[in-house]
Amino acid sequence: MLADQMTPMERAVALAKGEMVDRLPCNPNVANGVARVYGCKISEFNTSARTIADAQIASYRRFGNDGVRIFTDLFPWAEAMGAKVSFPEDNTADLAEPAIKDISEISNLQPADPYKDGRLPIHIDAMKYLIDEVGHEVGCAGGIVGPFTNAFFLLGIKQLSKLMFKNPEVVHQACEVSLETCIRYAQAIMDQGLTPTISEPMSSCTVVSPKHFREFGAPYIKRLVEYITAKGKPVTMHICGKTAKIWEDIVDMGIAGFSIDNVVDLKACKEQIGDRVKVLGHVDPSAVMYGGTPADVRRAVIDCVQQAWDTPKGYVIMSGCSLPVETPFENIHAMMDAAREIGYPVNPDKLNSML
């Protein structure tokens, strides 16, 4: 296993100044796999802020990734607004019931208080532990599901999908109240000294049409991004699945970084929007990181770097989405070691010789 020459914070500061660094930033996005590193059950994340933070810290200490984040699943915000969530003993939480069962109840939806409602206070406390203990050496983030995706969980995925055609005003109402929850939570993240990141899986072109994204999703996500950036924090956003048809809409929101799924053409993304946003991605989290060998991981990292290392606004080696919980540790090490072996500045001839 190779060793880093800089802390992630030192690396980030130097890159921002155009100074020399040891390697490109690399973030495998271990997600709830941190429970396997720390030796706890995933269900403990639902009740213990200390465990959430300690698991993130343990994973960072083991792998040396360039970022840690408090984010356990997609549903804490909808849950805090009335949705019901199922909690497996040792797997990621899932949506059991939306917050309302009939659109006549739409006025009952109220924004959540991140310091009082659901599991949100636990996440806020976890952020405090995280920033206090490793914030001096690695970037610390608080993850948040964006307002459009959260609206799906408030009304139900099938229900909201139909309402975009049948009753668009109700969709806008759900997005509006969802946005207020997101803004409150984003402010709480920043109040702890962390940086908000946004996950918007339901904005994917795999899920909704670009037309519906522009009508229902983009206006509310943009308002959230603008709120955060007005507070002096850059925003990185991840959208699962295919996104090429909405890249320009995403750039228009004013985000600083865009994390892309492995089904996206990385080189095309760099060429179209890399002059305006940092690109993060996109090693396959399933077939390669979970199902492949360390040699497969190394080749995939080299391939991604070949496509995107010269992105004008910067490039971060990253998995295309959260890693499966049981991803082998040796594959995560292989991803980090490939980044260390490649080094920086990137030498294209060296990359070719590494294959």
KOLPALUM-314536 format. One record per residue: residue in one letter; x, y, z of N, C-alpha, C, O in turn. Coordinates in pm, whole numbers. Each point is the difference from the previous one (the first is absolute). Layout:
   residuo      npx      npy      npz     capx     capy     capz      cpx      cpy      cpz      opx      opy      opz
         a        X        Y        Z        X        Y        Z        X        Y        Z        X        Y        Z
...
end
This chain:
   residuo      npx      npy      npz     capx     capy     capz      cpx      cpy      cpz      opx      opy      opz
         m       84     -119        0      -84      119        0       87      125        0       90       13       83
         l     -115       78     -175       77      123      -11      -49      102      102     -111      -11       52
         a      196      110      -22      -31       99      102      -19      137      -63       68       36      -96
         d     -160       40      152      -18      138      -44      111       89       55       58      -29      105
         q      -30      136     -177       99       97       44      -65      126       58       69       85       57
         m     -201      -74      -72      -72      117       48     -131      -46       64      -51     -108      -32
         t       -3      189      121     -135      -26       48      -99       46     -107       35       81      -85
         p     -157     -133       88      -99       48      -97      -20      151        3      -18       62     -105
         m       22       -3      223      -17      145       10      117       73      -64      -20       97      -73
         e      141     -143       99      117       61      -63       -7      -13     -151       36       93      -73
         r      -81     -208       26      -11      -24     -144     -104       94      -63       25       59     -106
         a     -138      -45      171     -107       85      -53       44      146       -5      -26       69      -99
         v       91      -23      203       44      141        4      104       25     -108       -5      103      -68
         a       99     -197       52      104       18     -100      -58       -1     -142       39       81      -84
         l     -130     -172       58      -62       -5     -132      -74      130      -31        4       50     -112
         a      -71        4      212      -75      124      -20       93      116      -34      -39       94      -69
         k      162     -101      118       98      106      -25       84      -28     -125       85       81      -37
         g     -109     -196      -27       80      -36     -117      138      -49       34       90        6      -83
         e      -71      -53      207      131      -47       45       13     -151      -20      -97      -69      -33
         m      218       19       54       28     -143      -18      -69      -83      108       -8       40      116
         v      -42     -155     -156      -56      -96       95       53     -139      -32       63      -21     -104
         d      -88      -73      195       52     -135      -18      -85      -85      -94       52      -88      -69
         r     -183      114       66      -90      -80      -85     -131       73      -19      -27      102       65
         l      -56     -155     -155     -135       49      -16      -83      -37      124       27     -102       63
         p     -125      183      -27      -91      -42      106      -72     -128      -40      -28      -23     -118
         c       -1      -60      217      -65     -129      -27      -98      -30      113       36        7      118
         n     -159      -41     -154     -102      -29      101      -83     -121      -42      -86       12      -87
         p      111     -128      146      -74     -120      -39     -148        3       37      -76      -84      -50
         n       31      177      134     -140        7       45      -41     -132       65      -89      -70      -48
         v      155       39      159      -21     -126       71     -141      -11       57      -51     -110       18
         a      -13      223       11     -140        5       47      -18      -88      123       83        4       92
         n     -190      -84      -87      -26      -79      120       93     -119       15       -7      -73       99
         g       96       54     -196      107      -97       18       93       36      113       78      -84       46
         v      -85      209        1       82       39      115      -35      -82      123       82      -15       90
         a     -204      -39      -86      -38      -86      112       86     -126        4       32      -51      107
         r        5        1     -226       85     -118       -6      142       33       46       67      -83       62
         v      -22      202      -91      133       43       44        3       15      151       93      -46       66
         y     -194      110      -13       -4       31      144      -41     -120       84       37       -9      117
         g     -113      -83     -176      -44     -119       73     -131       18       74      -16      -52      110
         c      -77      125     -170     -131       20       62     -108      -41      -99       28      -28     -117
         k     -152       24      164     -112      -25      -88      -51      132      -56        4      103       68
         i      -53     -105     -192      -49      122      -64     -116       60       79      -18      122        1
         s      -60     -205       64     -114       51       77       45       92      113      -79       84       46
         e      203      -97        0       49       88      107        9      145      -46       -1       92       82
         f       10      -70     -215        5      136      -52     -133       74       22       -4      123       -7
         n     -102     -198       32     -131       62       17      -21       59      139      -93       77       22
         t      180     -113       71      -19       44      139      122       64       63      -11       66      104
         s      128      -83     -163      123       45       65       83       92      -88       59      -44      -99
         a      -56      172      134       84       97      -72      147      -35       14       78       14      -94
         r      -40      -60      211      139      -36       24       44     -112      -93      112        2      -53
         t     -199     -101       32       35     -113      -86       11       44     -145       91      -44      -71
         i     -182      130       25        8       50     -137      134       67      -23       68      -28      -98
         a      -29      117      188      126       73      -16      120      -93       12       92        7      -81
         d      -94      -94      180      115      -90       21       21      -93     -118      114      -32      -35
         a     -223      -14      -28       12      -88     -116       60       75     -118       84      -54      -72
         q     -126      178       51       58       82     -106      149       23       25       81       -9      -92
         i      -47       39      215      140       25       34       84     -126      -18      111        6      -52
         a     -165     -120       94       73     -127      -15       27      -30     -147      109      -45      -36
         s     -208       69      -50       18      -24     -143      103       95      -59       85      -40      -80
         y      -92      166      120       98       97      -49      141      -38       44       93        8      -80
         r      -76      -50      204      132      -39       49       52     -123      -75      121      -13      -21
         r     -210      -75      -18       44     -123      -67       38       26     -145      101      -54      -48
         f     -180      135      -24       20       14     -144       66      131      -43       65        5     -104
         g      -82      102      181       59      128      -36      -74       75     -109       61       77      -74
         n     -191      -97       63      -80       65     -104      -10      151       24       18       49      112
         d      -46       22     -220        3      146        4     -134       63       35      -42       95      -65
         g      -24     -146      164     -126       58       42      -75      -95       91        1     -121      -22
         v      -66      176      124      -88      -79       86     -135       71        4       -7      123      -10
         r     -100     -202       25     -134       58      -13      -98      -70       93        0     -122       13
         i      -84      202       52     -109      -56       79     -122      -14      -90      -64       98      -38
         f       33     -223        4     -111      -31      -90      -22     -150        9       87      -78      -37
         t     -204       36       88      -22     -142       22      -96      -64     -100       15     -118      -33
         d     -112      195      -16      -98      -54      -94      -77      117      -59       26      116       33
         l     -121     -146     -121      -72      104      -73     -120       58       75      -62       94      -50
         f       28     -146      167     -134       25       53      -11       79      130     -113       22       44
         p      218       22       22      -18       72      127      -87      126      -11      -71       33       94
         w       76       37     -206      -74      125      -15     -149      -27      -20      -84       67       60
         a       52     -164     -144     -141      -37      -17      -55      -60      129     -114       26       37
         e      196     -105       31      -42      -59      127      -31      110      101     -100       -7       72
         a      185      109      -66      -21      111       93     -125       80      -33      -49       77       83
         m       -2      -96     -206     -122       70      -43     -121      -92        0     -107       38      -48
         g      122     -160      101     -116      -87       16        4     -132      -72      -87      -85       23
         a      185       62     -111        8     -129      -68       43     -109       98       63       28      102
         k      -98     -152     -135       42     -113       83      114      -73      -67       -2      -23     -121
         v      101      -13      200      122      -63      -52       21     -134       69      -22      -13      120
         s       65      -86     -197       33     -131       58      150       -6       28       81       53      -76
         f      -47     -118      187      139       -3       45       48     -144       17      -16      -57      107
         p       75       -2     -212       60     -133       16      110        3      106       60      104       26
         e      -35     -218       35       98       -4      108      140       35      -49       76       68       70
         d      -42     -113     -190      136       24      -46        3       32     -149       81      -55      -76
         n     -170      143       35        0       48     -137      -57      140       -2      -49       49      102
         t       54       16     -218      -41      139      -11     -151       15       11      -75      -84      -50
         a       32      190      117     -143       28       18      -69       17     -135       63       35     -100
         d     -194      -61       97      -77       10     -123     -136       64       30      -47       -2      113
         l      -13       59     -216     -129       64       15     -110     -105       14      -11      -91      -83
         a      -71      103      188     -112      -92       21     -131       62      -47      -79      -66      -68
         e       55      192      104     -122       70      -43       30      147      -21       79       58       75
         p     -139        4     -176       19      144      -19      -61       79      116      -71      -56       83
         a       98      185      -79      -49       83      110     -151       19       -5      -65        9      104
         i       10       -3     -224     -146       12      -12      -50     -105      -99       71      -39      -92
         k     -192       -6      113      -57     -105      -84      -97       55     -103      -35      -69      -96
         d       -9      195      116      -96       60      -93       38      146      -19       43       67       94
         i      -60      -18     -216       43      137      -28      -83      103       76       40      116        9
         s     -154     -157       44      -80       93       80       72       37      130      -36       97       66
         e      138     -176      -32       77       24      123      123       86      -24       80       20       91
         i      -63       32     -213      122       72      -35       27      117       94      116       30       30
         s     -221       37       16       20      115       88       48      -40      139       43       84       78
         n      -50     -213      -48       48      -48      130      152       -9        6       58       -5      109
         l        6        4     -225      146      -10       -2       62      129       54      -35      110      -41
         q      127     -128      134       70      114       59      150      -22       -8       46     -114        8
         p       32      223      -25      145      -17       -3       52      -59      131      -54       28      107
         a      157     -109     -118       60      -62      119       94       95       70       60       88      -61
         d      -48     -107      192       99       70       81      120      -93       17      -14     -104       65
         p      130      138     -121      113      -93        6       51      -27      141       74      -96       22
         y     -112      180       74       46      -18      138     -102      -75       86       26      -26      117
         k     -142       -9     -176     -103      -64       81      -62     -124      -65      -39      -92       71
         d       31       88     -202      -85      -98      -67       76     -122      -52      106       12      -60
         g     -165     -129       86       53     -125      -55      144      -27       41       40       24      114
         r       36      -74     -211      142      -31       24       92      118      -30      121      -10       18
         l     -177      122      -63       85      112      -39       88       51      115      117       31      -24
         p     -168      -21      147       88       45      109      120      -93       23      107       45       40
         i     -127     -175      -63      111      -96       15      108       30     -103      119       -3       32
         h     -160       33     -154       97       33     -106       73      130       31      120       12      -25
         i     -192       86       78       64      126       35      104      -22      109      110       56       -7
         d     -143     -137      106       97      -29      106      121      -75      -56      113       25       41
         a     -136     -116     -136      111      -73      -61       94       96      -73      121      -18        2
         m     -178      121      -65       83      100      -68       93       71       98      116       28      -32
         k     -166        0      152       81       67      100      122      -85       37      112       51        8
         y     -135     -180       15      111      -90       33      100       -5     -116      121        4       22
         l     -173      -13     -144       86      -16     -117       90      121      -20      121      -14      -14
         i     -179      132       13       78      121      -26      100       25      113      110       49      -25
         d     -147      -82      148       91       21      113      122      -90       -9      110       40       39
         e     -129     -161      -89      107      -99        9       85      -12     -126      119      -33       10
         v     -176       58     -128       82      -12     -122      -15      119      -94       58        1     -109
         g     -134      100      150      -24      113      -88      123       81      -36        0       75      -97
         h      105      -90      176      124       72      -29       82      -66     -110       94       60      -52
         e     -128     -184       17       83      -70      -98      -74      -53     -122       63      -35     -100
         v     -197       29      105      -75      -50     -115     -131       78      -11      -59       39      101
         g       15      -16     -225     -125       70      -21     -118      -78       55      -14     -119      -28
         c      -70      185      106     -116      -64       63     -128       55      -61      -17      122      -12
         a      -73     -210      -25     -124       40      -66     -120      -59       71        9     -102       68
         g     -120      168      -85     -129      -54       42      -84      -23     -124      -27       93      -75
         g      -15     -216       53      -78      -31     -118     -147       32       21      -53      -13      110
         i      -12       54     -218     -142       29        5      -65      -44     -132       55       23     -108
         v     -172      -86      120      -77      -31     -120      -68      127      -47      -59       72       81
         g       67      -44     -210      -56      123      -54     -151        5        6      -65     -102       23
         p        8      220      -45     -144       20       19      -89      -78      -96     -110      -39       37
         f      156       15     -158      -82      -74      -97       -7     -146       40     -109      -58        4
         t      222       -2       24        2     -140       42      -78      -19      129      -77      -95       12
         n       94      184       83      -72      -12      127     -151        7      -20      -76      -65       71
         a       33      146     -169     -143       11      -27      -59     -135      -44     -115      -30       32
         f      193      -49     -104      -46     -134      -40      -31      -86      123      -95      -78        1
         f      177       94      103      -19      -82      120     -113       54       87      -57      -74       81
         l       24      200      -96     -113       57       74     -133      -47      -56      -93      -29       75
         l       84       22     -208     -125      -36      -66       -6     -145      -46     -107      -52      -29
         g      222      -13       23        8     -134      -57       49        8     -144      -45       86      -75
         i      134     -173       39       64       10     -132     -101      -15     -113        1       79      -94
         k      -88     -179      101     -100      -20     -106     -100      115       -3      -39       46     -107
         q       -1       -2      224      -99      107        8       54      130      -60      -67       64      -80
         l      188      -25      119       55      125      -53       24      -10     -150      -20       98      -72
         s       63     -214       25       23      -18     -143     -129       25      -80        3       59     -108
         k     -115     -104      163     -129       22      -67      -43      147       12      -55       57      -94
         l       82        3      209      -45      137       24       71      102      -89      -54      107      -25
         m      173     -140      -22       68       92      -92      -83       21     -127        9      104      -65
         f      -90     -203       32      -89       11     -116     -140       50       40      -60       82      -70
         k       10     -132      183     -140       22       35      -25      122       89     -104       65      -11
         n      199      -33       98      -21      109       95      134       64       34       50      -16      112
         p        8       88     -206      135       54       22        9       96      118      107       13       60
         e     -215       54      -25        5       95      111       33      -70      132       73       55       82
         v     -126     -176      -63       31      -75      122      148      -36        5       61        3      107
         v       -3      -37     -222      143      -30       -5       80      124       42       95      -11       77
         h     -135      127     -128       70      122       38      -15       28      149       95       46       64
         q     -211      -73       -8      -19       20      143       93      -91       81       60       43       98
         a      -48     -170     -141       87      -94       70      146       43      -12       76      -10       97
         c      -37       56     -214      138       45      -20       30      124       84      111       15       51
         e     -208       73      -36       20      124       75       23      -29      149       93       53       60
         v     -178     -136       -2       17      -31      142      125      -85       21       67       11      103
         s      -37      -96     -200      123      -79        6      123       90       -4       96      -23       73
         l     -101      124     -159      111       95       -9       26       68      133      116       19       38
         e     -220       18       33       19       68      128       71      -91      100       86       46       75
         t     -121     -174      -74       72      -96       85      147       -7      -41       89        1       85
         c      -64       -9     -215      138       -8      -49       81      124       39      115      -11       42
         i     -175      128      -54       69      124       36       33        2      148      111       36       39
         r     -206      -76       44       24       -2      145      113      -97       35       86       30       83
         y      -88     -146     -148      104      -99       29      135       47      -53      102      -17       67
         a     -100       75     -185      125       53      -56       60      106       93      121        4       20
         q     -207       80       35       49      102       93       57      -65      126      102       45       53
         a     -167     -150       -5       52      -71      117      135      -63      -29       89        1       86
         i      -73      -56     -206      131      -55      -39      106      107        6      107      -20       57
         m     -136      135     -117       97      108       -4       27       58      139      111       44       29
         d     -212      -44       56       18       49      137       98      -87       79       62       47       95
         q      -49     -173     -135       97      -88       66      140       11      -62       95      -59       51
         g      -84      135     -159      129       18      -65       27      -94     -115      111       -4      -51
         l     -212      -74        9       16      -93     -111      -56       60     -128      -63      106        1
         t       86     -175     -111      -48       44     -131     -112      -91      -49       17     -122       -1
         p     -131      177      -38     -109      -85      -51       33      -59     -138       57       67      -85
         t      -95     -191       66        0      -62     -133     -142      -47      -28      -74      -33       92
         i       36       31     -220     -137      -32      -37       -4     -128      -82       77      -18      -95
         s     -168      -72      133      -27     -121      -78     -141       12      -58      -96       25       73
         e       85      -43     -204     -129       15      -68      -27     -118      -94      -11       19     -122
         p        0     -140      176      -15     -116      -88     -125        2      -87        2      -52     -112
         m     -112      111      161     -123       -1      -78        2      103     -113      -92        4      -82
         s      195       78       76       14       95     -111       61      -65     -123        6       62     -106
         s       38     -184      118       63      -71     -110      -91      -10     -122     -121      -18       13
         c      182       31     -130      -76      -21     -124      -46     -144      -13      -87      -30      -81
         t      144      -59      161      -45     -138        4     -135      -10       70      -73      -97      -19
         v       40      198      100     -122       -3       81     -107       94      -55     -114      -40      -19
         v      152      166       -6      -95      100      -51       53       61     -129      121        0      -24
         s     -210       51      -57       41       64     -125       70      133       28      -28       63      102
         p      117      -20     -190       60      133       17     -105      110       11       19       97       72
         k     -129     -113     -143     -108      100        6      -56       10      141      -15      110       53
         h      -14     -222        8      -54        2      136      105       44      101      -33       67       98
         f      157     -104     -121      107       48       88        5      153       -2       11       63      105
         r      -18       -6     -224       10      146      -12     -122       69       62       11      110       54
         e     -126     -175      -63     -122       61       53      -11      -14      151      -36       95       69
         f       67     -214      -17      -27      -28      141      125       -7       88       -5       37      117
         g      114      -85     -172      118      -20       83       97      116        3       36       50      106
         a        6       -6     -224      107       98      -11      -26      130       76       91       50       66
         p     -212        8      -71      -19      128       69       26       -7      150       54       93       59
         y      -93     -204        3       15      -14      145      143      -38       38       53       48      100
         i        8     -134     -180      141      -35       26       87      124      -16       92       23       79
         k     -120       57     -180       80      121      -23      -13       96      118       98       62       40
         r     -217      -50       14      -17       88      116       78      -51      121       54       80       77
         l      -47     -211      -61       80      -56      109      148       28      -22       71       41       92
         v      -24      -64     -214      140       27      -32       32      147       22      104       33       58
         e     -191       55     -102       24      144       15        4       40      147       77       88       39
         y     -161     -151       43        1       30      143      135      -37       62       58       77       76
         i       -9     -196     -111      126      -47       57      119       84      -49       85       40       79
         t      -81      -15     -208      114       76      -55        0      144       50      106       60       14
         a     -225       -5       14       -7      136       55       61        7      139       38      107       46
         k      -29     -223       21       62       -7      132      151      -27       -9       68      -16      101
         g      -17       12     -225      144      -17      -19       48     -143      -11      121      -25        7
         k     -212      -70      -23       38     -141      -11      -20      -51     -143     -105       26      -60
         p      203      -97        5      -19      -60     -133      -87     -124       10       -2      -67      103
         v      -70       38     -208      -92     -115        1       45     -106     -100       24       29     -117
         t      -12     -152      165       19     -115      -88     -131      -78       -1      -60      -24      105
         m       18      -16     -223     -127      -73      -14       23     -132      -73       79       -9      -94
         h     -152      -93      138        3     -130      -69     -140      -33      -50      -98       14       73
         i       91      -58     -198     -124      -51      -56       29     -137      -61       91      -14      -82
         c     -167      -85      122       21     -135      -50      -48      -12     -145      -72       86      -51
         g      114     -193      -14      -50      -33     -133       46       97     -108      102       67       14
         k     -180      -62     -121       35       82     -116      -36      147       25     -108       30       52
         t      197       58      -89      -20      143       28       40       91     -114      -15      122       11
         a       66     -176     -121       58       83     -106      -97      106      -51       41      111      -34
         k     -170     -144       28      -97       93      -56      -31      118       92      -65       96      -42
         i      112     -102      167      -26      111       92      129       63       53       -4       77       96
         w      117     -108     -159      127       56       48       -1      153        2       46       61       96
         e      -99       -1     -201       -1      147       -5      -90       58      109       32      105       56
         d     -142     -171      -26      -88       44      108       72       -8      135      -14       89       84
         i       92     -194      -66       74      -19      124      107      108       17       15       58      107
         v       57      -31     -213      103      105        4      -63      134       33       57       80       74
         d     -175      -55     -131      -69      128       21      -38       23      146      -26      113       40
         m       24     -219       39      -35       15      141      110       64       83      -24       51      109
         g      147      -53     -163      110       61       72       76      -93       92       68       45       92
         i      -79     -177     -116       75      -94       82      148        9      -32       40       44     -107
         a       42      -89      204      145        0      -19       50     -134      -51      100       -6      -71
         g     -170     -102      107       43     -133      -41     -118      -88      -34     -107       10       62
         f      125      -98     -160     -105      -91      -42       51     -142        1       95      -33      -72
         s     -156      -53      153       37     -140       12      -91      -83      -90     -123        8       10
         i      184      -87      -98      -78      -70     -102        4     -152       19       96      -56       53
         d     -202       -7      -98      -15     -144        4       91      -64     -106       43       65      -95
         n      -14     -194      114       88      -69      -93      -66      -27     -136       69      -38      -94
         v     -201       57       83      -66      -19     -130       17      123      -90      -39       -3     -117
         v       97      111      170       19      124      -74      134       -4      -73       94      -64       47
         d      -85      131     -160      125       13      -75       86      105       69      -26      120      -11
         l      128     -165       81       84       90       79       71      103      -86        3      119       34
         k       54     -163     -145       73       92      -87      -94      106      -59       36      117       -8
         a     -155     -159      -32      -98       94      -55      -41      102      105      -19      117      -30
         c        5     -163      154      -35       91      108      109      105       20      -27      119       13
         k      151     -165      -12      113       93       13       -2      103     -113       15      119       23
         e      -35     -168     -144        8       89     -116     -115      100       -6       18      112      -47
         q     -136     -152       96     -115       90       -9       -8       99      115      -29      118      -21
         i       54     -164      145      -20       90      113      121       15       92       -5       73       99
         g      114     -142     -132      117        2       87       70      134        8       83       21       88
         d     -117       72     -179       57      134        9      -75       87      100       40      113       28
         r     -151     -169       27      -81       78       93      -21      -67      135      -31       67       98
         v       46     -199      -92      -14      -70      128      108     -108       12       47      -55     -100
         k      -10       27      223       89     -113       28      -79     -128      -26     -118       -9       32
         v      184      -91      -90      -65     -127      -30       53     -107       96      120      -10       22
         l     -212      -69       34       35     -107       93      -55     -132      -53     -118       -9      -32
         g      203      -93       23      -49     -130      -43      109      -83      -69      117       37        1
         h     -159     -148      -61     -127      -67       24       20     -150      -11      -63      -68      -82
         v      155       15      169       29     -143        3     -127      -77       39      -67       37       96
         d       35     -142     -169     -121      -78       22       -2      -57      142       87      -80       36
         p     -185      121       47       -2      -46      139      -39     -146       16       34      -63      100
         s     -105        9     -198      -52     -137       12       91     -102      -69       62      -83       67
         a      -55       90     -199       75     -102      -76      150        5       30       66     -104        3
         v      -13      224       18      144       15       22       36        2      148       76      -84       47
         m     -130      182       26       41       16      140      -48     -115       88       74      -47       86
         y     -197        1     -107      -54     -109       80       36     -136      -60       44      -90       71
         g      -65       77     -201       13     -131      -62      133      -29      -66       25     -114      -38
         g       61      214       24      126      -19      -70      116      -34       92      -16      -17      121
         t      132        7     -181      124      -25       74       75      132       18      -34       98      -66
         p      135      -95      154       82      121       10       60       43     -134       14      119      -26
         a       21     -216      -58       54       33     -132     -107       68      -86       30       93      -75
         d     -154     -140       86     -110       64      -73      -19      144       46      -19       90      -81
         v       26      -70      211      -16      134       56      110       92      -51      -26      114      -39
         r      148     -163       41      114       80      -45      -18       43     -145       22      116      -34
         r      -63     -211      -52      -21       33     -141     -112      102      -17       10       92      -82
         a     -117     -107      160     -113       92      -11       39      141       42      -41       98      -62
         v      121      -87      168       46      131       44       87       64     -107      -17      118      -32
         i      109     -194      -24       87       54     -106      -84       47     -118       25      107      -56
         d     -124     -186       18      -87       36     -112      -73      132       27       -8       86      -88
         c      -46      -70      207      -70      124       35       96      119       -2      -34      107      -51
         v      152     -126      106       97      109        3       42       39     -141       15      118      -31
         q        3     -217      -55       34       32     -139     -106       88      -65       32       89      -80
         q     -157     -113      113     -109       75      -62      -17      140       58      -44       91      -71
         a       77      -72      198      -46      123       66      102       75       83      -35      102       59
         w      160     -146      -51       95       66       89       22      147      -35       33       80       87
         d      -50      -46     -215       26      137      -44     -128       85       -5       -4      100      -71
         t      -98     -139      145     -121       82        9       38      140       48       62       14      106
         p      -97       91     -180       45      135       35      -32       44      142       82       67       63
         k     -199     -103      -12      -37       40      136       41     -102      107      -29       18      118
         g       96     -122     -162       48      -99       96      -73     -132       -9     -115       -7      -45
         y      182      -98       89      -53     -135       -6       28      -74      130      109       12       57
         v     -206      -90      -12       13      -83      119      -31     -144      -38     -106      -27      -56
         i      197      -64       85      -26     -142      -20     -104      -43      103       15       25      119
         m     -121      -89     -167     -109      -35       91      -77     -119      -55        3      -26     -121
         s      -70      -45      206      -91     -104      -47     -124       65      -60      -34      113       37
         g      -34     -183     -128     -114       57      -68     -120       21       89      -92       73      -37
         c       89     -135      154     -104       18       99       52      -62      130      115      -44        5
         s     -198       42       98       43      -62      125       39     -146      -22      -65      -71      -77
         l      170       27      145       43     -138      -13      -96      -94       73      -51       35      106
         p       27     -154     -161      -74     -101       75       66      -26      135      123        8       12
         v     -203      -39       86       50      -15      137      112     -103       10       96       19       75
         e     -107     -127     -150       99     -109       12      115       13      -99       68      -99      -29
         t      -43      216      -24      113       19      -90      130      -41       70       26       45      111
         p       55     -130     -174      124      -46       65       94      115       32       20       90      -81
         f       37      -96      199       94      105       41      118       10      -96       50      109      -27
         e       -5     -225      -25      117        3      -88      -30       78     -129       91       58      -60
         n     -217      -55       19      -35       77     -119       -2      151       28       35       80      -86
         i      -75      -43      207        3      141       38      146       46       11       35      109      -46
         h       48     -194      107      144       32        6       58       11     -142       83       88      -26
         a     -126     -175      -64       51        2     -137      -35      130      -70       81       52      -77
         m     -199        1      103      -40      128      -59       90      112       50       50       81      -79
         m      -30      -77      210       85      105       57      145      -16      -47       67       99      -32
         d      -19     -221       29      140      -23      -42       22       35     -146      107       48      -37
         a     -208      -71      -48       13       38     -140       15      151      -13       81       48      -79
         a     -158       26      158       12      147       -1      140       42       45       58       92      -57
         r       -6     -159      159      135       33       49      107      -34     -102       97       74      -17
         e     -114     -188      -50       98      -42     -101        0       94     -120      106       31      -54
         i     -223       15       14      -10       93     -113       67      132       32       71       57      -84
         g      -93       -8      206       63      125       42      -57      123      -69     -101       -6      -70
         y      171      118       90      -43      125      -62      120       95       -7       77        5       96
         p      -59       70     -204      -86        4     -119       -4     -135      -72       95      -79        6
         v     -205       55      -73      -20     -127      -69       85       -2     -127        0       95      -77
         n       70     -205       58       82      -21     -119      -71     -101      -90       -5     -118       34
         p      -51      161     -148      -74      -92      -87       82     -120      -44      -54     -110      -13
         d      183      128      -10       86     -114      -41       10     -102      113        1     -120      -23
         k        8      172      147        5      -91      115     -130      -78       11        1     -120       30
         l     -113      186      -54     -129      -68        5       -5     -115      -99      -45     -110       32
         n       92      136     -154       -1     -105     -103       87     -118       41      -35     -115      -26
         s      146      144       90       91     -108       40      -53      -80      120       43     -113       24
         m     -138      173       48      -58      -69      118     -104     -103      -40      -32      -90       78
         l      -23      104     -199     -107      -92      -41       54     -140      -28      -76      -90      -36
end
